[in-house]
Amino acid sequence: MDDVDPRSSATGSEINRFWETARGRAGLGRLAVVTGVSAATAVPPPAWAFGATPEQADELLALVLDGTKTATASAHWEYEAEGEALPSPGDLSIVLDGAGHPRALVRTTAVAVVPFSQVGEEHARAEGEGDLSLAHWRDVHQRFFTATLAEVGRPFDDAMPVVCETLELLYPRRRGARERSPELVDA
């Protein structure tokens, strides 16, 4: 999921500017008015891009922005190899485009780790790719995981653990989405 290096184009200041706008528009800075700025609201969340190429990053980001893609999947073995913690419900992330620029703020709403062979139709549909079928999801993800796992010295395995993550787009809001107030609508 994060194979496009966020440091390649996005600068810390670009991510900080995006975070300032996104957290305000998503209503995440309201408590800071009363309690003051905390580390949770001052420090931007992790920034990453979908896919393994800039083209994939842009395609998958477009699906998130139009509301089609509300889930993603990653190989658990990649998290292990990189020493990273698995995502948790409530985690925020800044999603980068293929050029490494921040474009979306998402929140993880659910996480399940299941064997590749047990990823279900509902998750495949929520990923929003291709014809939304489980067969398409398995074909595309088997090829993707085969390539990415080779980089960490692991072969693809039908029983390998997959991190299935459900996402909520917080910013920018989709056109036509229910808004709490008119000033939250983005063009």
Kinemage of the C-alpha trace (Angstrom):
@kinemage 1
@onewidth
@group {chain A} dominant
@subgroup {mainchain}
@vectorlist {calphas} color= white
{ca met a 1} P 0.000 0.000 0.000
{ca asp a 2} L 2.824 2.463 0.701
{ca asp a 3} L 5.330 1.585 -2.007
{ca val a 4} L 5.398 5.107 -3.467
{ca asp a 5} L 7.940 6.928 -1.325
{ca pro a 6} L 6.140 9.906 0.267
{ca arg a 7} L 9.433 11.728 0.644
{ca ser a 8} L 10.068 11.676 -3.097
{ca ser a 9} L 7.965 14.762 -3.856
{ca ala a 10} L 5.945 15.849 -0.856
{ca thr a 11} L 7.823 18.036 1.532
{ca gly a 12} L 7.184 18.220 5.237
{ca ser a 13} L 5.809 21.718 4.794
{ca glu a 14} L 3.428 20.578 2.032
{ca ile a 15} L 2.115 17.784 4.262
{ca asn a 16} L 1.845 20.176 7.226
{ca arg a 17} L -0.159 22.685 5.138
{ca phe a 18} L -2.455 19.896 3.915
{ca trp a 19} L -2.909 18.611 7.492
{ca glu a 20} L -3.808 22.083 8.760
{ca thr a 21} L -6.520 22.440 6.122
{ca ala a 22} L -7.766 18.839 6.269
{ca arg a 23} L -8.070 18.601 10.038
{ca gly a 24} L -10.010 21.861 10.192
{ca arg a 25} L -12.352 20.949 7.340
{ca ala a 26} L -12.897 17.460 8.790
{ca gly a 27} L -13.757 18.956 12.190
{ca leu a 28} L -10.729 17.453 13.935
{ca gly a 29} L -9.403 20.735 15.342
{ca arg a 30} L -12.527 21.827 17.218
{ca leu a 31} L -11.367 20.597 20.630
{ca ala a 32} L -8.063 22.441 20.242
{ca val a 33} L -9.999 25.713 20.433
{ca val a 34} L -10.998 24.801 24.000
{ca thr a 35} L -8.095 22.684 25.253
{ca gly a 36} L -5.219 23.982 23.166
{ca val a 37} L -3.202 22.247 20.478
{ca ser a 38} L -2.091 18.726 21.370
{ca ala a 39} L 0.429 16.441 19.678
{ca ala a 40} L -2.487 14.476 18.205
{ca thr a 41} L -3.766 17.528 16.339
{ca ala a 42} L -0.450 19.282 15.682
{ca val a 43} L 1.536 16.379 14.215
{ca pro a 44} L 0.358 15.133 10.805
{ca pro a 45} L -0.592 11.459 10.577
{ca pro a 46} L 1.465 9.089 8.396
{ca ala a 47} L 1.448 9.847 4.672
{ca trp a 48} L 1.446 7.059 2.083
{ca ala a 49} L 0.266 6.182 -1.411
{ca phe a 50} L -1.688 3.198 -2.692
{ca gly a 51} L -0.089 0.655 -5.012
{ca ala a 52} L 3.420 0.086 -6.272
{ca thr a 53} L 3.604 2.685 -9.057
{ca pro a 54} L 2.628 6.337 -9.455
{ca glu a 55} L -0.061 5.265 -11.930
{ca gln a 56} L -1.597 2.839 -9.427
{ca ala a 57} L -1.426 5.493 -6.725
{ca asp a 58} L -3.380 7.935 -8.895
{ca glu a 59} L -5.948 5.333 -10.020
{ca leu a 60} L -6.664 4.108 -6.509
{ca leu a 61} L -6.712 7.618 -5.027
{ca ala a 62} L -9.309 8.637 -7.646
{ca leu a 63} L -11.497 5.734 -6.476
{ca val a 64} L -11.203 6.937 -2.863
{ca leu a 65} L -12.039 10.513 -3.818
{ca asp a 66} L -15.148 9.507 -5.769
{ca gly a 67} L -16.361 7.242 -2.933
{ca thr a 68} L -15.913 3.955 -4.798
{ca lys a 69} L -12.936 2.686 -2.777
{ca thr a 70} L -13.670 2.377 0.946
{ca ala a 71} L -11.244 -0.448 1.741
{ca thr a 72} L -7.715 -1.623 1.072
{ca ala a 73} L -5.635 -4.723 1.684
{ca ser a 74} L -1.981 -5.234 2.554
{ca ala a 75} L 0.208 -8.241 3.151
{ca his a 76} L 0.727 -8.746 6.878
{ca trp a 77} L 4.252 -9.978 6.087
{ca glu a 78} L 5.178 -6.524 4.756
{ca tyr a 79} L 4.287 -4.972 8.118
{ca glu a 80} L 6.443 -7.596 9.844
{ca ala a 81} L 9.384 -7.048 7.492
{ca glu a 82} L 9.256 -3.275 7.980
{ca gly a 83} L 8.669 -3.495 11.747
{ca glu a 84} L 5.481 -1.456 11.431
{ca ala a 85} L 2.399 -1.732 13.611
{ca leu a 86} L -0.825 -2.809 11.931
{ca pro a 87} L -3.443 -0.122 11.375
{ca ser a 88} L -6.114 0.264 14.059
{ca pro a 89} L -9.634 1.679 13.979
{ca gly a 90} L -9.415 5.433 14.463
{ca asp a 91} L -6.004 5.795 12.786
{ca leu a 92} L -5.725 8.753 10.441
{ca ser a 93} L -3.652 8.760 7.259
{ca ile a 94} L -2.800 11.261 4.564
{ca val a 95} L -3.057 9.646 1.133
{ca leu a 96} L -0.590 10.845 -1.484
{ca asp a 97} L -1.026 10.924 -5.229
{ca gly a 98} L 1.419 9.308 -7.638
{ca ala a 99} L 3.650 12.384 -7.578
{ca gly a 100} L 3.811 12.257 -3.779
{ca his a 101} L 1.494 15.197 -3.050
{ca pro a 102} L -1.094 14.979 -0.227
{ca arg a 103} L -4.624 14.658 -1.585
{ca ala a 104} L -6.872 12.966 0.995
{ca leu a 105} L -7.317 12.427 4.711
{ca val a 106} L -8.786 9.040 5.640
{ca arg a 107} L -9.673 7.327 8.900
{ca thr a 108} L -9.410 3.579 9.442
{ca thr a 109} L -12.784 2.319 10.668
{ca ala a 110} L -12.142 -1.444 10.820
{ca val a 111} L -9.252 -3.886 10.483
{ca ala a 112} L -9.319 -7.662 10.073
{ca val a 113} L -6.441 -10.031 9.389
{ca val a 114} L -7.543 -13.049 7.362
{ca pro a 115} L -5.877 -15.602 5.099
{ca phe a 116} L -5.767 -14.504 1.450
{ca ser a 117} L -8.104 -17.357 0.505
{ca gln a 118} L -10.709 -16.107 3.007
{ca val a 119} L -10.956 -12.488 1.880
{ca gly a 120} L -14.644 -12.134 1.063
{ca glu a 121} L -16.780 -10.647 -1.656
{ca glu a 122} L -17.832 -7.712 0.522
{ca his a 123} L -14.234 -6.613 1.029
{ca ala a 124} L -13.409 -7.083 -2.666
{ca arg a 125} L -16.397 -4.901 -3.604
{ca ala a 126} L -15.402 -2.242 -1.044
{ca glu a 127} L -11.931 -2.010 -2.603
{ca gly a 128} L -13.730 -0.585 -5.656
{ca glu a 129} L -11.411 -1.998 -8.317
{ca gly a 130} L -12.166 -3.558 -11.691
{ca asp a 131} L -15.570 -5.232 -11.905
{ca leu a 132} L -15.793 -5.299 -8.068
{ca ser a 133} L -15.784 -9.110 -8.061
{ca leu a 134} L -13.875 -11.371 -5.700
{ca ala a 135} L -12.332 -13.153 -8.722
{ca his a 136} L -10.906 -9.838 -9.997
{ca trp a 137} L -9.687 -8.906 -6.515
{ca arg a 138} L -7.898 -12.254 -6.101
{ca asp a 139} L -6.263 -12.079 -9.533
{ca val a 140} L -4.996 -8.513 -9.109
{ca his a 141} L -3.910 -8.959 -5.499
{ca gln a 142} L -2.163 -12.271 -6.074
{ca arg a 143} L -0.029 -10.605 -8.761
{ca phe a 144} L 0.530 -7.530 -6.568
{ca phe a 145} L 1.440 -9.533 -3.455
{ca thr a 146} L 3.695 -11.872 -5.453
{ca ala a 147} L 5.717 -8.867 -6.640
{ca thr a 148} L 5.797 -6.934 -3.358
{ca leu a 149} L 6.506 -9.948 -1.155
{ca ala a 150} L 9.467 -10.899 -3.348
{ca glu a 151} L 11.052 -7.627 -2.165
{ca val a 152} L 10.901 -8.873 1.460
{ca gly a 153} L 11.966 -12.413 0.611
{ca arg a 154} L 8.580 -14.111 0.992
{ca pro a 155} L 6.675 -16.053 -1.658
{ca phe a 156} L 2.965 -15.553 -2.240
{ca asp a 157} L 0.874 -18.107 -0.356
{ca asp a 158} L -2.903 -18.576 -0.521
{ca ala a 159} L -2.880 -18.920 3.287
{ca met a 160} L -0.807 -15.759 3.884
{ca pro a 161} L -2.335 -13.242 6.294
{ca val a 162} L -3.900 -10.199 4.636
{ca val a 163} L -4.680 -6.982 6.507
{ca cys a 164} L -8.151 -5.897 5.346
{ca glu a 165} L -8.731 -2.279 6.251
{ca thr a 166} L -11.935 -0.258 5.911
{ca leu a 167} L -11.480 3.478 5.321
{ca glu a 168} L -13.603 6.590 5.678
{ca leu a 169} L -12.795 9.650 3.566
{ca leu a 170} L -12.702 12.694 5.848
{ca tyr a 171} L -11.229 15.276 3.457
{ca pro a 172} L -11.912 16.375 0.852
{ca arg a 173} L -15.597 15.676 1.258
{ca arg a 174} L -17.267 14.103 -1.736
{ca arg a 175} L -19.535 16.423 -3.654
{ca gly a 176} L -23.095 15.657 -2.562
{ca ala a 177} L -22.044 14.021 0.717
{ca arg a 178} L -24.012 15.064 3.794
{ca glu a 179} L -22.315 18.000 5.395
{ca arg a 180} L -22.573 19.382 8.888
{ca ser a 181} L -22.256 22.933 7.661
{ca pro a 182} L -21.943 24.655 4.262
{ca glu a 183} L -18.343 25.754 4.833
{ca leu a 184} L -17.212 22.087 4.769
{ca val a 185} L -18.133 21.645 1.096
{ca asp a 186} L -15.128 21.493 -1.226
{ca ala a 187} L -15.184 22.069 -4.955
